[in-house]
Amino acid sequence: MDPELWSKLPQKILLDVLARLPHNCIARCREVCKIWKELLVMKHFTDRIVSVRKSHTPFLLVCVKRYQAIMAYNPSMKEWREIFIWKKSPNFQIHCLRAAGGGLLCFKGNLGKRKNVEDGDTRLLVVNPITKLWRILPSLPPGIRASGCVNVIVLENEPNQFKILFMQIHRDPHAQRRLVGTLYDSAADMWITYCEDTTLESIYRSVYVNGSMHYIGSERVHENGAIVSRRQGVSFDMYSKVFSRFEAPLISEVGAKKFMELHGRLSLVTFSTVATFSPSVQQFDEQTGTWVDAQLLPAGVGLGVQGYVPLGQGSYLYFADPHRQSKTVVCYDLLNRQRFLIEDAFPDLRFEGYKLYHPSLCSV
């Protein structure tokens, strides 16, 4: 674009144009001068980015090279891209990647270059691989373990802040169980613990949808004179910081399941070990408080993903071979009902875990 014409654009239009640039280009634009840096951290600009990117396909992410880089598959470009995480590596020994969300990666490890596996020395490091900014978080509160369900969350109305939420079940000496949510807020740079009495014995699935974290757990109840185990759903509202319960979906014993967000709704995808069986989808209806079958997949069409583990977000399902014997990942576009293959050109990726990733400019 002609520089004179560019300079005459209203600021709002200018920022709308810039919001459509690749994230790594925006990060470089911030370094041009002080005025550009101020423009590109304005609330209008960050809100516009969220609006523009909301419908974008999530990238398939793999960490490689001892956590020095990530490989991100871009579905729209149909190519893998290597992104180096650090400008300068921190004085931090990484044990594992614990979570990815909001364009951020959360690593578990300890300070220093020597690995210390004692839980009391465990710290978390959060990094944005686009901006190369990172932060080592304060120590977890006493009694809180760096295990259980952990999620990195960037709320829709706070695109420049992030939260980390550990959800665990604690038992006191009197065998009373409590559901404990330990929340880190980047704005306050501190951990806060929320808890309530619970009948749940375990929680094992988690997903973020529209401002709330949702979990599926199990509890023992009395039915017809016998004690039976049943599934139970529990939610934690990220705004009001309140727990609530919801009906867990009815799950057949046949096929593997994945609890996820699809089309902005809490969903459960069941897929069979039979190659000709199409995955089925149930979605939670908040108005009725019940689960309903959703016809998101064409009937009778096999995806050829038997035994694969799915990842899902928005309107896309990714299926990866859990045994890493196949280099190919299957992607299914629910909106357009299209199946396509991601050919793995990097053999070492087979030995890493897959996660979904949305690039962002979220501050750290």
Residue frames relative to the residue before (quaternion, step in Angstrom):
aa qw qx qy qz dx dy dz
M 1.0000 0.0000 0.0000 0.0000 0.00 0.00 0.00
D 0.5608 -0.6122 0.4444 0.3364 3.56 -1.06 0.81
P 0.5242 -0.6727 0.4143 0.3178 3.64 -0.76 0.98
E 0.6525 0.5140 -0.3297 0.4486 3.60 0.98 -0.80
L 0.6507 0.4986 -0.3125 0.4800 3.59 1.00 -0.82
W 0.6274 0.5515 -0.3216 0.4458 3.56 1.01 -0.87
S 0.6913 0.4920 -0.2774 0.4507 3.58 0.93 -0.93
K 0.6728 0.5024 -0.2940 0.4567 3.60 1.20 -0.46
L 0.4894 0.6707 -0.4371 0.3458 3.59 1.24 -0.16
P 0.5213 -0.6007 0.4905 0.3562 3.60 -1.04 0.66
Q 0.6230 -0.5860 0.3603 0.3723 3.57 -1.03 0.76
K 0.6434 0.5382 -0.3345 0.4296 3.61 0.95 -0.83
I 0.6653 0.4806 -0.3053 0.4829 3.61 0.96 -0.84
L 0.6137 0.5540 -0.3429 0.4460 3.56 1.01 -0.82
L 0.6972 0.4655 -0.2764 0.4699 3.58 0.86 -0.94
D 0.6070 0.5467 -0.3536 0.4556 3.60 1.11 -0.63
V 0.6396 0.5113 -0.3179 0.4780 3.57 1.05 -0.77
L 0.6804 0.4983 -0.2892 0.4528 3.56 0.87 -0.99
A 0.6126 0.5770 -0.3484 0.4129 3.60 1.08 -0.70
R 0.6789 0.4882 -0.2868 0.4675 3.59 1.21 -0.42
L 0.4856 0.6462 -0.4441 0.3865 3.58 1.27 0.03
P 0.5986 -0.5254 0.4352 0.4198 3.61 -1.18 0.36
H 0.6207 -0.5941 0.3597 0.3638 3.57 -1.04 0.79
N 0.6556 0.5141 -0.3345 0.4404 3.59 0.93 -0.77
C 0.6168 0.5277 -0.3488 0.4685 3.60 1.14 -0.57
I 0.6355 0.5229 -0.3291 0.4631 3.59 1.01 -0.81
A 0.6296 0.5389 -0.3336 0.4492 3.57 1.00 -0.83
R 0.6686 0.4775 -0.3032 0.4827 3.60 1.02 -0.76
C 0.6127 0.5618 -0.3490 0.4327 3.59 1.07 -0.74
R 0.6134 0.5688 -0.3478 0.4234 3.58 1.07 -0.70
E 0.6882 0.4862 -0.2782 0.4610 3.57 1.18 -0.49
V 0.4320 0.7222 -0.4536 0.2934 3.60 1.28 -0.07
C 0.7565 -0.2346 0.1932 0.5791 3.57 0.80 -1.05
K 0.7109 -0.4636 0.3182 0.4224 3.55 -1.32 0.23
I 0.6445 0.5321 -0.3301 0.4388 3.62 0.96 -0.85
W 0.6596 0.4957 -0.3087 0.4732 3.59 0.94 -0.89
K 0.6364 0.5333 -0.3382 0.4429 3.57 0.96 -0.82
E 0.6631 0.4979 -0.3034 0.4695 3.58 0.99 -0.84
L 0.6358 0.5360 -0.3260 0.4495 3.58 1.01 -0.81
L 0.7633 0.4286 -0.2022 0.4390 3.53 0.84 -1.04
V 0.6644 0.4019 -0.3475 0.5256 3.59 1.21 0.39
M 0.3815 0.7250 -0.4840 0.3076 3.59 1.27 0.23
K 0.6043 -0.5856 0.3989 0.3643 3.57 -1.11 0.68
H 0.6203 0.5419 -0.3554 0.4419 3.61 0.98 -0.78
F 0.6740 0.5052 -0.3038 0.4452 3.55 0.96 -0.89
T 0.6838 0.4706 -0.2991 0.4706 3.60 0.85 -0.90
D 0.6261 0.5169 -0.3393 0.4750 3.60 1.06 -0.70
R 0.6458 0.5220 -0.3225 0.4543 3.58 1.02 -0.80
I 0.6158 0.5424 -0.3470 0.4541 3.58 1.00 -0.76
V 0.6481 0.5206 -0.3179 0.4559 3.58 0.91 -0.94
S 0.6680 0.5054 -0.2985 0.4575 3.58 0.96 -0.90
V 0.6814 0.5004 -0.2878 0.4498 3.58 0.91 -0.95
R 0.7681 0.4037 -0.2042 0.4532 3.57 0.88 -0.96
K 0.4440 0.7401 -0.4450 0.2391 3.60 1.21 -0.32
S 0.7429 0.4113 -0.2276 0.4766 3.58 0.96 -0.82
H 0.4721 0.6988 -0.4366 0.3133 3.59 1.24 -0.07
T 0.5456 -0.6134 0.4677 0.3275 3.53 -1.12 0.68
P 0.4351 -0.6858 0.5014 0.2985 3.62 -0.86 0.83
F 0.4699 -0.6610 0.5091 0.2882 3.54 -1.11 0.72
L 0.3706 -0.6586 0.5968 0.2697 3.54 -1.27 0.47
L 0.1419 -0.8478 0.5110 -0.0028 3.55 -0.56 1.23
V 0.0050 0.7678 -0.6406 0.0099 3.54 -1.08 0.81
C 0.3072 -0.7303 0.5764 0.2002 3.59 -0.99 0.81
V 0.0185 -0.8064 0.5905 -0.0266 3.58 -0.87 0.91
K 0.8077 0.3241 -0.2104 0.4452 3.53 -1.40 -0.02
R 0.6548 -0.5536 0.3125 0.4088 3.54 0.81 1.08
Y 0.6872 -0.5249 0.2577 0.4311 3.54 0.92 1.05
Q 0.4563 0.6653 -0.4720 0.3555 3.59 1.09 0.60
A 0.7950 0.0908 -0.0343 0.5987 3.59 1.21 -0.44
I 0.2431 -0.7279 0.6107 0.1950 3.52 -1.31 0.24
M 0.2703 -0.6949 0.6319 0.2116 3.53 -1.30 0.42
A 0.0477 -0.8030 0.5939 -0.0130 3.57 -0.64 1.11
Y 0.2450 -0.7681 0.5757 0.1360 3.57 -0.77 1.06
N 0.2135 -0.7803 0.5809 0.0900 3.55 -0.71 1.13
P 0.3408 -0.7805 0.4815 0.2068 3.64 -0.32 1.19
S 0.6531 0.5191 -0.3352 0.4378 3.61 0.99 -0.73
M 0.7237 0.3883 -0.2280 0.5229 3.60 1.08 -0.72
K 0.2648 -0.7954 0.4935 0.2318 3.57 1.34 -0.37
E 0.6229 0.5010 -0.3668 0.4758 3.54 0.82 1.03
W 0.4451 -0.6422 0.5554 0.2845 3.53 -1.31 0.51
R 0.0730 -0.7863 0.6123 0.0382 3.54 -1.11 0.71
E 0.3094 -0.7472 0.5615 0.1749 3.54 -0.91 0.94
I 0.0507 -0.7914 0.6092 -0.0078 3.57 -0.82 1.05
F 0.2971 -0.7463 0.5674 0.1814 3.57 -0.66 1.08
I 0.4524 -0.7453 0.4364 0.2223 3.54 -0.85 1.04
W 0.8234 0.2629 -0.0899 0.4948 3.56 0.84 -0.96
K 0.3698 -0.6275 0.6204 0.2910 3.51 -1.33 0.41
K 0.7576 -0.0326 0.0393 0.6507 3.51 1.10 -0.90
S 0.4444 -0.7178 0.4654 0.2658 3.57 -0.64 1.10
P 0.4327 -0.7022 0.4985 0.2668 3.61 -0.93 0.85
N 0.5510 -0.5825 0.4799 0.3561 3.54 -1.31 0.31
F 0.4341 0.6836 -0.4231 0.4065 3.52 0.64 1.25
Q 0.2645 -0.7594 0.5779 0.1393 3.56 -0.85 1.03
I 0.2306 -0.8004 0.5421 0.1109 3.59 -0.43 1.22
H 0.2625 -0.7542 0.5843 0.1444 3.56 -0.97 0.94
C 0.7880 -0.1794 0.1728 0.5630 3.58 0.86 -0.96
L 0.4785 -0.6011 0.5442 0.3369 3.53 -1.36 0.25
R 0.2210 -0.8217 0.5161 0.0976 3.59 -0.52 1.19
A 0.8127 -0.0763 0.0907 0.5705 3.61 0.98 -0.72
A 0.0999 -0.7501 0.6483 0.0838 3.53 -1.35 0.40
G 0.2869 0.7522 -0.5547 0.2100 3.56 -0.89 0.91
G 0.8284 0.2031 -0.1509 0.4997 3.55 -1.13 0.64
G 0.6608 -0.5065 0.3103 0.4589 3.58 1.18 0.45
L 0.6435 0.5119 -0.3097 0.4775 3.58 1.32 0.09
L 0.2585 -0.7274 0.6125 0.1699 3.53 -1.27 0.51
C 0.1604 -0.7814 0.5982 0.0770 3.57 -0.97 0.87
F 0.1067 -0.8060 0.5820 0.0128 3.56 -0.59 1.21
K 0.2883 -0.7145 0.6111 0.1814 3.53 -1.20 0.66
G 0.2704 0.7641 -0.5512 0.1980 3.58 -0.94 0.84
N 0.3935 -0.6862 0.5364 0.2942 3.54 -1.15 -0.66
L 0.6168 -0.5546 0.4096 0.3798 3.54 -1.25 0.48
G 0.7202 0.4055 -0.3156 0.4661 3.54 -1.11 0.69
K 0.5684 -0.6216 0.4355 0.3178 3.54 -1.32 0.12
R 0.6418 0.4993 -0.3313 0.4785 3.59 1.25 -0.22
K 0.4467 -0.7081 0.4835 0.2555 3.54 -0.94 0.90
N 0.0306 -0.7691 0.6381 -0.0192 3.54 -0.88 1.06
V 0.2243 -0.8318 0.4990 0.0938 3.56 -0.45 1.20
E 0.4524 0.6788 -0.4723 0.3339 3.61 1.20 0.04
D 0.5196 -0.6892 0.4108 0.2936 3.56 -0.78 1.08
G 0.6293 0.5651 -0.3401 0.4111 3.58 1.04 -0.68
D 0.6922 0.4516 -0.2689 0.4946 3.59 1.19 -0.47
T 0.4654 0.7130 -0.4277 0.3034 3.58 1.28 -0.08
R 0.0256 -0.7643 0.6444 0.0052 3.55 -1.07 0.86
L 0.3376 -0.7090 0.5778 0.2226 3.53 -1.33 0.24
L 0.1312 -0.7597 0.6328 0.0716 3.53 -1.14 0.75
V 0.1351 -0.7778 0.6114 0.0545 3.57 -0.91 0.98
V 0.0117 0.8049 -0.5914 0.0482 3.58 -0.89 0.96
N 0.2553 -0.7029 0.6379 0.1840 3.51 -1.27 0.61
P 0.3048 -0.8037 0.4758 0.1865 3.62 -0.30 1.19
I 0.5818 0.5620 -0.3866 0.4430 3.60 1.24 -0.18
T 0.7666 0.3338 -0.1816 0.5176 3.59 0.82 -1.00
K 0.3696 -0.7506 0.4572 0.3016 3.59 1.32 -0.35
L 0.4903 0.6497 -0.4437 0.3749 3.61 1.21 0.27
W 0.0277 -0.8072 0.5895 -0.0128 3.58 -1.01 0.81
R 0.1284 -0.7757 0.6151 0.0592 3.53 -1.31 0.39
I 0.2584 -0.7216 0.6201 0.1673 3.56 -1.00 0.87
L 0.3488 -0.7824 0.4834 0.1804 3.56 -0.58 1.15
P 0.6097 -0.5376 0.4189 0.4046 3.59 -1.20 0.41
S 0.6501 -0.5063 0.3855 0.4153 3.57 -1.24 0.38
L 0.5503 -0.5968 0.4701 0.3465 3.54 -1.16 0.64
P 0.5949 -0.5709 0.4145 0.3851 3.61 -1.11 0.57
P 0.6344 -0.5301 0.3842 0.4110 3.63 -1.12 0.50
G 0.8006 0.2918 -0.2299 0.4702 3.54 -1.02 0.88
I 0.6344 0.5040 -0.3316 0.4833 3.59 1.27 -0.15
R 0.2486 -0.7806 0.5611 0.1184 3.56 -0.76 1.07
A 0.4606 -0.6636 0.5161 0.2849 3.56 -1.20 0.57
S 0.5323 0.5879 -0.4161 0.4449 3.56 0.93 0.95
G 0.6039 0.5558 -0.4141 0.3936 3.55 -1.26 -0.07
C 0.7262 -0.3908 0.3136 0.4707 3.56 -1.29 -0.34
V 0.0500 0.7871 -0.6121 0.0583 3.59 -0.78 1.01
N 0.0163 -0.8044 0.5928 -0.0356 3.57 -0.94 0.93
V 0.2702 -0.7027 0.6312 0.1864 3.53 -1.23 0.65
I 0.0409 -0.8274 0.5582 -0.0465 3.56 -0.68 1.13
V 0.0772 -0.7369 0.6692 0.0562 3.54 -1.08 0.85
L 0.3222 -0.7771 0.5104 0.1783 3.57 -0.40 1.23
E 0.6310 -0.5944 0.3566 0.3485 3.54 -1.09 0.82
N 0.7537 0.3745 -0.2179 0.4942 3.61 0.98 -0.75
E 0.7136 0.3455 -0.2481 0.5566 3.60 1.29 0.19
P 0.0021 -0.8736 0.4866 0.0031 3.62 0.71 1.07
N 0.7139 0.4210 -0.2648 0.4929 3.61 1.21 -0.26
Q 0.6648 0.4122 -0.3155 0.5372 3.57 1.25 0.42
F 0.1457 -0.7919 0.5845 0.1000 3.56 -1.18 0.43
K 0.2226 -0.7375 0.6224 0.1382 3.52 -1.32 0.44
I 0.1264 -0.7366 0.6537 0.1191 3.53 -1.28 0.49
L 0.0676 -0.8231 0.5638 -0.0098 3.55 -0.73 1.05
F 0.1489 -0.7353 0.6576 0.0688 3.53 -0.88 1.11
M 0.0551 -0.7784 0.6243 0.0371 3.58 -0.93 0.86
Q 0.0819 0.8028 -0.5763 0.1292 3.57 -0.64 1.20
I 0.3316 -0.6951 0.5919 0.2376 3.54 -1.33 0.29
H 0.1216 -0.7955 0.5927 0.0337 3.57 -0.75 1.11
R 0.1971 -0.7563 0.6130 0.1161 3.54 -1.19 0.66
D 0.2920 -0.7506 0.5642 0.1815 3.57 -0.89 0.93
P 0.7259 -0.4425 0.2842 0.4432 3.66 -1.21 0.17
H 0.6863 0.4597 -0.2831 0.4874 3.60 1.19 -0.44
A 0.5340 -0.6666 0.3683 0.3672 3.58 1.33 0.38
Q 0.4217 0.6711 -0.4919 0.3603 3.59 1.19 0.44
R 0.2604 -0.7822 0.5502 0.1325 3.55 -0.81 1.02
R 0.0692 -0.7816 0.6194 0.0250 3.55 -1.11 0.81
L 0.3503 -0.7007 0.5852 0.2093 3.52 -1.07 0.86
V 0.0770 -0.8322 0.5483 -0.0283 3.57 -0.49 1.24
G 0.0742 -0.7790 0.6224 0.0157 3.53 -0.74 1.13
T 0.1092 -0.7947 0.5964 0.0276 3.57 -0.66 1.14
L 0.0884 -0.8485 0.5205 -0.0359 3.54 -0.35 1.33
Y 0.1766 -0.7523 0.6272 0.0971 3.54 -0.96 0.97
D 0.1352 -0.7763 0.6139 0.0473 3.57 -0.91 0.99
S 0.3980 -0.7518 0.4689 0.2377 3.59 -0.55 1.16
A 0.6135 0.5574 -0.3625 0.4261 3.62 1.09 -0.60
A 0.7454 0.3706 -0.2072 0.5140 3.58 0.99 -0.84
D 0.2492 -0.7968 0.5031 0.2234 3.59 1.29 -0.41
M 0.6355 0.4885 -0.3519 0.4834 3.56 0.83 1.00
W 0.4396 -0.6641 0.5453 0.2614 3.52 -1.36 0.44
I 0.0483 -0.7643 0.6425 0.0248 3.56 -1.08 0.80
T 0.2489 -0.7858 0.5541 0.1166 3.57 -0.93 0.93
Y 0.0831 -0.7631 0.6406 0.0215 3.54 -1.00 0.98
C 0.0820 0.8206 -0.5603 0.0770 3.59 -0.84 0.84
E 0.0120 -0.7686 0.6392 0.0238 3.53 -1.34 0.37
D 0.5983 -0.5461 0.4309 0.3977 3.56 -1.20 0.43
T 0.0374 -0.8152 0.5779 -0.0135 3.55 -1.04 0.73
T 0.3699 -0.6925 0.5686 0.2457 3.54 -1.29 0.40
L 0.4772 0.6804 -0.4339 0.3478 3.58 1.28 -0.09
E 0.2965 -0.7458 0.5710 0.1728 3.54 -1.12 0.75
S 0.7994 -0.0117 0.0223 0.6002 3.56 1.16 -0.50
I 0.1271 -0.7310 0.6570 0.1335 3.54 -1.32 0.33
Y 0.0317 -0.8535 0.5180 -0.0472 3.55 -0.80 0.95
R 0.7487 0.2515 -0.2210 0.5721 3.62 1.19 0.12
S 0.0070 0.8043 -0.5937 0.0266 3.59 -0.99 0.76
V 0.0761 0.7771 -0.6225 0.0525 3.55 -1.19 0.63
Y 0.3315 -0.7316 0.5647 0.1897 3.57 -1.12 0.75
V 0.1022 0.7782 -0.6125 0.0937 3.58 -0.87 1.00
N 0.8791 -0.1173 0.0750 0.4559 3.55 -0.88 1.06
G 0.8134 -0.3256 0.1504 0.4580 3.57 0.61 1.12
S 0.7438 0.3304 -0.2203 0.5378 3.62 1.22 0.01
M 0.3325 -0.6807 0.6106 0.2308 3.51 -1.25 0.60
H 0.1307 -0.7923 0.5946 0.0418 3.56 -0.89 0.99
Y 0.0962 -0.7980 0.5949 0.0067 3.53 -1.00 0.92
I 0.2117 -0.7160 0.6437 0.1677 3.53 -1.28 0.52
G 0.0250 0.7991 -0.5986 0.0493 3.56 -0.85 1.00
S 0.3877 -0.6931 0.5469 0.2647 3.55 -1.30 -0.18
E 0.0390 -0.7769 0.6283 0.0082 3.54 -1.21 0.64
R 0.3798 -0.6978 0.5552 0.2461 3.56 -1.26 0.42
V 0.0108 -0.8040 0.5928 -0.0462 3.56 -0.83 1.05
H 0.4875 -0.6363 0.5101 0.3119 3.55 -1.29 0.38
E 0.1085 0.7740 -0.6162 0.0976 3.55 -0.80 1.04
N 0.8514 -0.0559 -0.0055 0.5214 3.58 -0.77 1.15
G 0.7363 -0.4514 0.2299 0.4486 3.54 0.93 0.97
A 0.7039 0.3973 -0.2662 0.5253 3.58 1.25 0.12
I 0.4207 -0.6700 0.5445 0.2788 3.56 -1.25 0.45
V 0.0053 -0.8042 0.5926 -0.0459 3.56 -0.68 1.13
S 0.4074 -0.6843 0.5481 0.2557 3.53 -1.26 0.46
R 0.0295 0.7984 -0.6005 0.0339 3.57 -0.92 0.87
R 0.5184 -0.6295 0.4815 0.3213 3.56 -1.25 0.43
Q 0.0342 -0.7846 0.6190 0.0003 3.53 -1.16 0.68
G 0.2972 -0.7564 0.5576 0.1691 3.56 -1.03 0.82
V 0.0208 -0.7742 0.6325 0.0090 3.56 -1.12 0.69
S 0.1706 -0.7909 0.5839 0.0665 3.56 -1.04 0.85
F 0.1552 -0.7464 0.6369 0.1147 3.53 -1.29 0.49
D 0.3018 -0.7651 0.5473 0.1548 3.57 -0.56 1.22
M 0.3792 -0.7671 0.4771 0.2003 3.58 -0.57 1.19
Y 0.6702 0.4823 -0.3046 0.4749 3.61 1.19 -0.34
S 0.7780 0.3243 -0.1768 0.5082 3.59 0.75 -1.03
K 0.3152 -0.7763 0.4836 0.2533 3.60 1.31 -0.30
V 0.4757 0.6588 -0.4269 0.3968 3.57 1.04 0.87
F 0.3670 -0.7078 0.5624 0.2191 3.57 -1.09 0.82
S 0.0546 0.7662 -0.6403 0.0004 3.56 -1.24 0.53
R 0.3711 -0.7196 0.5438 0.2206 3.57 -1.25 0.43
F 0.0337 -0.7768 0.6272 0.0453 3.54 -1.22 0.51
E 0.6287 -0.5553 0.3961 0.3736 3.52 -1.24 0.48
A 0.3758 -0.7112 0.5463 0.2334 3.57 -0.85 0.95
P 0.5465 -0.6285 0.4274 0.3515 3.62 -1.03 0.63
L 0.4943 -0.6079 0.5218 0.3374 3.54 -1.21 0.54
I 0.0773 -0.8237 0.5616 -0.0127 3.54 -0.66 1.12
S 0.3500 -0.7199 0.5584 0.2179 3.54 -0.82 0.99
E 0.5474 -0.6263 0.4460 0.3304 3.54 -1.23 0.43
V 0.6379 0.5291 -0.3215 0.4579 3.58 1.26 -0.27
G 0.8033 0.2741 -0.2125 0.4842 3.56 -0.85 0.95
A 0.4703 -0.6499 0.5221 0.2896 3.54 -1.29 0.42
K 0.2633 -0.7882 0.5454 0.1093 3.57 -1.19 0.61
K 0.0722 -0.7682 0.6335 0.0578 3.52 -1.27 0.52
F 0.2754 -0.7475 0.5937 0.1135 3.51 -0.84 1.16
M 0.1973 0.8124 -0.5131 0.1944 3.64 -0.48 1.11
E 0.4742 -0.6103 0.5388 0.3352 3.51 -1.40 0.01
L 0.0757 0.7728 -0.6262 0.0704 3.56 -0.85 1.01
H 0.8377 0.0333 -0.0620 0.5416 3.57 -0.88 1.00
G 0.6662 -0.5303 0.3042 0.4271 3.60 1.07 0.69
R 0.6714 0.4585 -0.3055 0.4957 3.59 1.21 0.34
L 0.5643 -0.5789 0.4737 0.3492 3.53 -1.22 0.59
S 0.0243 0.8384 -0.5360 0.0954 3.58 -0.59 1.14
L 0.1698 -0.7402 0.6386 0.1246 3.51 -1.32 0.47
V 0.1350 -0.7852 0.6024 0.0484 3.56 -0.74 1.12
T 0.1011 -0.7757 0.6219 0.0365 3.58 -0.84 1.03
F 0.0146 0.8019 -0.5961 0.0359 3.56 -0.79 0.99
S 0.4312 -0.7498 0.4657 0.1870 3.49 -1.01 0.94
T 0.5164 -0.6011 0.5042 0.3432 3.52 -1.33 0.24
V 0.5686 0.5659 -0.3829 0.4582 3.58 1.31 -0.01
A 0.4893 -0.7208 0.4049 0.2775 3.58 -0.63 1.14
T 0.7227 0.4503 -0.2585 0.4562 3.61 1.01 -0.69
F 0.5633 0.6114 -0.3836 0.4023 3.59 1.26 0.04
S 0.3316 -0.7441 0.5454 0.1972 3.59 -0.82 1.00
P 0.5177 -0.6213 0.4721 0.3509 3.62 -0.97 0.73
S 0.2497 -0.7495 0.5922 0.1586 3.57 -1.09 0.71
V 0.2244 -0.7873 0.5674 0.0886 3.56 -1.13 0.70
Q 0.0809 -0.7447 0.6604 0.0529 3.54 -1.04 0.91
Q 0.0969 -0.7956 0.5961 0.0473 3.58 -1.03 0.80
F 0.4611 -0.7018 0.4818 0.2506 3.53 -1.08 0.82
D 0.2397 -0.7564 0.5978 0.1138 3.57 -0.85 1.07
E 0.3288 -0.7893 0.4851 0.1832 3.59 -0.31 1.25
Q 0.6290 0.5539 -0.3463 0.4215 3.60 1.07 -0.61
T 0.7707 0.3195 -0.1797 0.5212 3.59 0.93 -0.86
G 0.3839 -0.7391 0.4736 0.2865 3.58 1.22 -0.35
T 0.6149 0.5314 -0.3437 0.4704 3.59 1.19 0.50
W 0.4539 -0.6481 0.5383 0.2902 3.52 -1.37 0.30
V 0.0866 -0.7962 0.5984 0.0207 3.56 -0.95 0.91
D 0.5270 -0.6187 0.4789 0.3318 3.54 -1.17 0.64
A 0.1637 -0.7840 0.5946 0.0706 3.56 -0.95 0.92
Q 0.3012 -0.7659 0.5449 0.1606 3.56 -0.76 1.05
L 0.1420 0.8220 -0.5321 0.1448 3.53 0.45 1.24
L 0.7401 0.3443 -0.1915 0.5450 3.56 1.21 -0.42
P 0.5093 -0.6470 0.4609 0.3310 3.62 -0.95 0.74
A 0.4889 -0.6862 0.4568 0.2855 3.57 -0.87 0.97
G 0.8491 0.2335 -0.1641 0.4445 3.51 -1.15 0.75
V 0.5910 0.5503 -0.3827 0.4487 3.59 1.21 0.20
G 0.2709 -0.7807 0.5445 0.1437 3.57 -0.57 1.14
L 0.3361 -0.7539 0.5309 0.1918 3.55 -1.02 0.79
G 0.3874 -0.7418 0.4729 0.2755 3.57 1.23 -0.23
V 0.5203 0.6430 -0.3983 0.3965 3.56 1.06 0.74
Q 0.1902 0.8175 -0.5261 0.1368 3.57 1.12 0.58
G 0.8282 0.2033 -0.1722 0.4930 3.55 -0.93 0.98
Y 0.5545 0.6137 -0.3988 0.3961 3.58 1.26 -0.01
V 0.3950 -0.6905 0.5554 0.2425 3.55 -1.27 0.49
P 0.2599 -0.8033 0.5109 0.1617 3.64 -0.66 1.01
L 0.1480 -0.6965 0.6870 0.1449 3.49 -1.37 0.45
G 0.0076 0.8352 -0.5492 0.0275 3.59 -0.91 0.77
Q 0.1472 0.7611 -0.6235 0.1015 3.52 -1.11 0.72
G 0.8135 0.1714 -0.1444 0.5367 3.56 -0.98 0.83
S 0.7285 -0.3697 0.2901 0.4984 3.57 -0.46 -1.17
Y 0.6211 0.5513 -0.3346 0.4453 3.56 1.21 0.41
L 0.1365 -0.7486 0.6425 0.0905 3.53 -1.17 0.72
Y 0.1322 -0.7565 0.6360 0.0760 3.55 -1.00 0.91
F 0.1086 -0.7823 0.6110 0.0539 3.57 -0.99 0.84
A 0.0262 -0.8009 0.5973 -0.0327 3.56 -0.68 1.17
D 0.5172 -0.6337 0.4801 0.3170 3.56 -1.08 0.73
P 0.3715 -0.7622 0.4761 0.2330 3.65 -0.48 1.12
H 0.6799 0.4828 -0.2893 0.4701 3.60 1.17 -0.48
R 0.3907 -0.7594 0.4430 0.2730 3.57 1.38 0.03
Q 0.4016 0.7153 -0.4873 0.2995 3.60 1.15 0.51
S 0.7240 0.3467 -0.2210 0.5538 3.56 1.21 -0.48
K 0.3803 -0.7267 0.5272 0.2222 3.55 -0.97 0.84
T 0.6411 0.5589 -0.3110 0.4240 3.57 1.24 -0.38
V 0.1706 -0.7463 0.6365 0.0940 3.55 -1.07 0.87
V 0.2890 -0.7547 0.5677 0.1570 3.56 -0.94 0.94
C 0.0987 -0.7801 0.6159 0.0490 3.59 -0.91 0.93
Y 0.0984 -0.7903 0.6029 0.0463 3.56 -0.98 0.87
D 0.2516 -0.7621 0.5869 0.1072 3.55 -0.78 1.15
L 0.3120 -0.7963 0.4906 0.1670 3.58 -0.32 1.27
L 0.6413 0.5426 -0.3385 0.4240 3.59 1.01 -0.73
N 0.7901 0.2937 -0.1393 0.5198 3.56 0.85 -1.00
R 0.3448 -0.7711 0.4683 0.2594 3.56 1.38 0.01
Q 0.4400 0.6728 -0.4628 0.3736 3.52 0.85 1.07
R 0.2073 -0.7538 0.6141 0.1082 3.52 -1.08 0.80
F 0.1021 0.7873 -0.6058 0.0535 3.57 -0.89 0.87
L 0.4300 -0.7170 0.5051 0.2142 3.53 -1.23 0.56
I 0.2437 -0.7182 0.6310 0.1631 3.52 -1.17 0.69
E 0.2186 -0.7892 0.5633 0.1098 3.54 -0.37 1.23
D 0.3216 -0.7711 0.5261 0.1585 3.55 -0.65 1.16
A 0.1637 -0.8110 0.5579 0.0648 3.56 -0.44 1.23
F 0.6931 0.4325 -0.2562 0.5166 3.58 1.30 -0.06
P 0.3169 -0.8030 0.4663 0.1933 3.63 -0.02 1.22
D 0.6439 0.5441 -0.3463 0.4116 3.63 1.00 -0.71
L 0.5364 0.6279 -0.4135 0.3835 3.61 1.20 -0.28
R 0.5591 0.6273 -0.3972 0.3689 3.59 1.13 -0.51
F 0.7173 0.4512 -0.2496 0.4685 3.59 1.10 -0.55
E 0.6256 0.5098 -0.3420 0.4815 3.58 1.26 0.20
G 0.5142 -0.6257 0.4836 0.3321 3.55 -1.27 0.32
Y 0.3618 -0.7239 0.5447 0.2200 3.57 -1.11 0.68
K 0.0126 0.7622 -0.6472 -0.0097 3.57 -1.17 0.66
L 0.4352 -0.6581 0.5322 0.3069 3.56 -1.29 0.29
Y 0.0828 -0.8195 0.5650 -0.0481 3.52 -1.02 0.87
H 0.1165 -0.7520 0.6456 0.0641 3.57 -0.97 0.93
P 0.3683 -0.7173 0.5335 0.2556 3.65 -0.53 1.04
S 0.0589 0.7910 -0.6064 0.0569 3.58 -1.05 0.73
L 0.4224 -0.6738 0.5418 0.2720 3.52 -1.39 0.10
C 0.2146 0.8131 -0.5146 0.1677 3.57 1.20 0.46
S 0.4569 -0.6905 0.4940 0.2654 3.56 -0.92 0.96
V 0.2013 -0.7588 0.6081 0.1178 3.55 -1.20 0.60
